[in-house]
């Protein structure tokens, strides 16, 4: 009898602790406190499985279609490009429903010119919009984080004055991170896997190392179509990020590519792609930095042959 009473007592205490934990989490959200990327993803199983949605008008014209696809493909993070022509209510409605389905939505933007100081005003406008949005919506309508796709290596000045572009890019990243910290938002960014071949001007530090150090997380564009090749091109960044206590999402391509068939899964289809991703995961999970996959991108993935 005493053992039974003791069991019920322990069970009651456990329930009270659980209720207290849930109440605390709910209160954190309800009172409007700023949520971190990690807290929003706390209810989402890790590692992440993300996709880019570049055509933001789709959250206006066919939001249910986007979310249905995300659920079917077990996507738990959407990188949604900012489009100011899309009215605020469409964002709030989409994010609210995405959250209800355990899908986080990061606000995304970027272009190669954002690697130059002269584009600081455009970057400020982007961040100002996010700040204004986050301050006017309900907690379950907020973006989970910021996602950047800058890629200054495709800008013409990369070929003519590379050191200057790298320096300017670093300055813009520092500006972005300072602003994001003030907004209590995390920032992830897309980086090419070969960026470790370039050095910070006047230093032996790899540009990729500096970027991993600065950003909260990185999506490494390991655009290849076999598991071995994907892992091999992402490995150095996985090791680097693990040493810095950062997270890496491995990105793969589904769009048709002019650079060659080996870049994308466009030719092979989704079944083959999924089989390769399982193999990559088995190889990459030995690194504490590995944090799942990002599939580029929604429209091409949706039409990818089976």
Buried (B, 14 or more C-beta within 10 A) or exposed (E): EEEEEEEEEEEEEEEEEEEEEEEEBEEBBEEEEEBBBBBBBEEBEEBBBBBBBBBBEBBBEEBEEBBEBBBEBEBBBBBBBBBEEBEEEBBBBBBBBBBEEEBBBBBBBBBBBBBBBEBBEBBEEBBEBBBEBBEEBEBBBBBBBBBBBBBBBEBEBBEEEBEBBBBBBBBBBEBBBEBBEEBEBBBBBBBBBEBBEBBBBEEEEBBBBBBBEBBBBBBBBBBBBBBEBBBBBBBBBBEBBBEEEBBBBBBBBBBEBEEEEEBBBBEBEBEBBEEBBEBBBEBBEEBBBBBBBBBBBBBBBBEBEE
